[in-house]
């Protein structure tokens, strides 16, 4: 096995795959189960928080997409693929989107850190700011 061969998975990639399999693995319910599972205990379905939780999920997805667009834009700027006008428009668009995200977080009493979901052994969903 050659280490430079892209078809050969690295040890780190195999570990991530095993962690994902454990994280997403479902076991069948047993009829002798008396109480709620650990996963069910973590799931809160309080009607008073449903709106805030839904907003949190939507904003998390939007923030993930915003960060991906920002990275793509930075890469394209570094490659010289954009004109100066395109760079300016993308920069302004990303700044406005970030401002709107901050406003929505304030409205629903959320911080940007609240949007960073913990994926257990896989780490956090969003990269830390400045990383």
C-alpha positions in Angstrom: 0.0 0.0 0.0 1.5 3.3 -1.0 0.9 6.2 1.3 0.6 8.7 -1.7 -2.1 6.6 -3.4 -5.3 8.7 -3.0 -7.4 5.4 -3.4 -5.9 4.1 -0.1 -7.7 5.6 2.9 -5.5 7.1 5.6 -5.7 6.0 9.2 -7.4 9.3 10.1 -10.0 8.9 7.4 -10.7 5.3 8.6 -11.1 6.6 12.2 -13.5 9.3 11.0 -15.5 6.6 9.1 -15.6 4.4 12.2 -16.7 7.3 14.4 -19.4 8.2 11.9 -20.7 4.7 11.8 -20.9 4.6 15.6 -22.6 8.0 15.7 -25.2 7.2 13.1 -25.7 3.6 14.0 -29.2 2.7 15.1 -30.0 -0.3 17.3 -33.4 -1.8 17.2 -35.8 -1.1 20.1 -36.1 -3.9 22.6 -39.5 -4.7 24.0 -38.0 -4.8 27.5 -36.9 -1.2 27.4 -38.6 0.6 30.3 -37.4 4.2 30.1 -36.4 6.6 27.4 -33.0 6.0 25.8 -30.1 8.4 26.3 -30.8 9.9 22.9 -34.5 10.4 23.7 -33.6 12.1 27.0 -31.4 14.6 25.1 -34.3 15.4 22.7 -36.4 18.2 24.3 -39.8 18.8 22.7 -40.9 21.7 24.8 -43.6 23.6 22.8 -42.3 26.9 24.1 -38.8 26.4 22.6 -39.8 24.8 19.3 -39.6 28.1 17.4 -36.2 29.0 18.9 -34.8 25.5 18.2 -36.1 25.6 14.6 -34.5 29.0 14.1 -31.3 27.7 15.6 -31.2 24.8 13.2 -31.9 27.0 10.2 -29.4 29.6 11.2 -26.8 26.9 11.7 -27.3 25.7 8.2 -27.2 29.2 6.8 -24.0 29.9 8.8 -22.4 26.7 7.4 -23.2 27.8 3.9 -22.0 31.4 4.5 -18.7 30.1 5.7 -18.4 27.7 2.7 -19.2 30.6 0.3 -16.6 32.8 2.1 -13.9 30.2 1.8 -14.7 29.7 -1.9 -14.6 33.4 -2.5 -11.2 33.7 -0.7 -9.9 30.8 -2.8 -11.1 32.4 -6.0 -9.6 35.8 -5.0 -6.3 34.1 -4.3 -6.4 32.3 -7.7 -7.2 35.6 -9.5 -10.4 34.3 -10.9 -12.4 37.4 -10.1 -12.4 40.9 -11.4 -12.1 43.8 -8.9 -15.8 44.5 -9.2 -16.7 40.9 -8.5 -14.5 40.8 -5.5 -16.2 43.9 -4.2 -19.7 42.6 -4.7 -18.9 39.2 -3.1 -17.3 41.0 -0.1 -20.3 43.3 0.4 -22.7 40.4 0.0 -20.8 38.3 2.6 -20.6 41.2 5.0 -24.4 41.9 4.7 -25.2 38.2 5.2 -23.0 38.2 8.4 -24.8 41.3 9.7 -28.2 39.7 9.1 -27.1 36.5 10.8 -25.9 38.6 13.8 -29.3 40.4 13.9 -31.3 37.2 13.8 -29.1 35.7 16.5 -29.7 38.7 18.7 -33.5 38.5 18.0 -33.6 34.9 19.2 -31.1 35.3 22.0 -28.5 33.1 20.3 -24.8 33.6 19.9 -22.8 32.4 16.9 -21.2 29.8 19.2 -24.8 28.4 19.9 -24.9 27.6 16.2 -21.8 25.4 16.3 -23.2 21.9 16.8 -21.1 19.4 18.7 -20.8 16.2 16.5 -19.2 14.2 19.3 -16.1 12.3 18.1 -16.2 14.2 14.8 -15.7 17.5 16.5 -17.8 20.6 16.0 -19.8 21.3 12.8 -18.4 24.8 12.1 -14.8 25.8 12.2 -13.9 28.2 14.9 -13.8 31.8 13.8 -10.3 32.8 12.6 -9.4 29.1 12.0 
